[in-house]
Amino acid sequence: MRALHLGQRNEGTQVSREERTKSQYSGRVREMRPTRPRRTRGPAPATSGARDLASQLFGRKPEHVLLLLRAAWPAVVGPELARRTQVVGLEGRTLRVRVPDAGWRKVLHRMNRDILTRLYTMVGGLAPTALGLQEGQVVGAPAPKAADARALPPAEVTATIRAAADVIGDPELRERFAASAALYLRRHGGA
């Protein structure tokens, strides 16, 4: 039996460079190609049965889906953020949310992926795939809970505390900061 050279076939005819390259690399490329993990939309919902039930109960009409998303919103974003935002509507797969100003719009924009993942975890396939944020007056924001009866009476806000609080843009947060700082300083003997 005679030895074959790289460019020869068994019959002794020449193999084209294209065929040789194709035969040399075709098997190796497939073997060395890493397999990619499949991308998923997010974590699987806690119970797929509950998700299916939500789709059966709310999935037929868009207004029902919107009601479900409005009910889920405080659990998804937390009570403070829910109080400062308002779910306005659902346009296709985009949930429209009203925020009071550009600062809150930026905050929600940064949290976009987390919010959508949490919504998907909570409502499954009915969850929106995008958030649309618009600035405007948030209507119907529930008032903060009344202070605990065991709380101390408000402490006096000094000029130093007021000066430190003036850099806070949100008036409600500014007042809360000033009251908290004054109470802290009263409890711990600060100036």
N, C-alpha and C positions, 0 to 999 in steps of 0.2 A: 504494500500500500504506500502510495506516495504522499508526502506531506503537502498540505495546501498552504499557499501563501495568502496573506490578508486580502488581496484583490482578486482572488480566483474562486471559481465555483468548482464543484466536483467534476464537471465535464471539461474543465480547463478553460472556460470562457471568462472573460473579464467582467467584474461587477462594477457598475457605475458608482462613482463617489457618493451620489445621493442615496443609493440603496445601502451602501456600506454604512454611512452615517446613520441612516434610519434604523438599520438592524442593530448597530452597536448601542445606541442610546435609548431606543424605544423601551426596552425592558427595564433598564436601570432607572430611567426617569420616573416611571410609574412606581417602582419600589421605594425610591427615596423621597417621593413627594409626601410631606406630612399631611395628615388628615386634620382638618380644622374642626374644632368643637362646634356643634350647631348653636347658633344664636337663638336665644329664647326672648320672649317679650318682657319677661320679668319673673319674679318668683311666683311659684304656683300658689293659687289661693289656698287658704287653710283647708277648706273642704270643697271639693269639686261638686258635691251634691248640692250644697247651698248655693254655689254659683249657678248651677243649672236651674235651680228653683228661682233664683233672682231673674234669670233670663226668661223663664216661663212666665213669671208674674209681671215683670216690668218691661220686657223687651218688645212688646208689640207696638206700643205708641211712644213717640219721642217725649211727649209731655210726662209720661210715667217714668221714663228713664231720667229726665231732668229732676223730678221729685226725689227719686232715689239718690241721685248725686248730691242734691241739696241736703238731704238728710245725712249722707255720709261725710260731707265736707268738714264739719267740726271734728269728727273722729280722725279724719285724715290729716288735717293741718294743725289741730290743737285749738283749744278754746280762745286763746288770745288772738291768734291769726284769723280765726273764723269771725271774731268780733270786728276785726278791721277790714274784712273783705266781704264780698257779696257775690254769690253765684247768680249770674244774670240770665244765661241761656245756654242752649246746646245747638251748635250749627254743624250738622254732620257729625264728625267725630272730634270736634273742637269744643271744649268747655270754655265759655266766656265768663270771666271773673272781673268784677269791678274792684279797684283798689283806690285808696284815698289820694295818693300822690306818687310821684316818680320814685321816691325812696322805697315805698312798699312794692312798686312794680319791679324794681331791681331785685328786691329780696325774693319775690315769688319767681322771677325769671331764673335766679340761681337755684331755687329749689324745684324747678320744673320737673326734672327727671324723678326725684324722690316722690313728689306729689302724685305723678302719674303712676308710678310703681305701687304706691299705697292704695290709690284708687283701684288699680287692677286687682290687687290682693283682696280688696274689700268687695268689689262688685263684679269681678271677673270680666267676661267678654263685653259687658255693657260699658266698661270704662272708656273714657275718651283717650285719644292718642295724642292730643295736643291741648295746650292751654292758650287762650287768647286773653291778654290782660289789657284792661282799659282803665284809664284814670277817670275819676268822677266821685260824686257824693255817694257814700255808702249809706243806703237807706235801710232802716229797720235794724240797725245794730243794737243788740241787746245791751242794756246797761250793765256795768260791772256789778258783781255780787256785793251785797251790803257787807260792811265790815263786821267782824266777829264782835259779839257783845263783851267779850273778855279783853278786847284790845284797849290799850291805854289811850287816854285823850290825846288829841294832836299836840305835838310839841311845837314850840315857837321856832319859826324859820328865821335864822339870822341872816345878816347881809352877806356873810361869807358863803353860806349855803346858796342863797339866791344868786350870787354872782357865778358860782359853779354851775348852777342849774340853767342859767341863761343860754348856755351853748347848745342845749337840747332843743331841737326844732319842733318836736311834737308837743303841743301845750299840755296834753293829758299826761304824757310821760314826764314832762318837766315838773309838774305839780307832784306827781307820785315820787319822783326822785327827791324833791325838796322835803316832802313829808317824811320819807324813809330816812333820809340823812339826818334830819332834825331828831327823829325818834331814836336813831342809833346813837347819836352824840349825847342825848339825854340819858339813855340807859348806861352808856359806858363812860360817862363823866368827861366827855370832850367839850371843847369850846363852842 
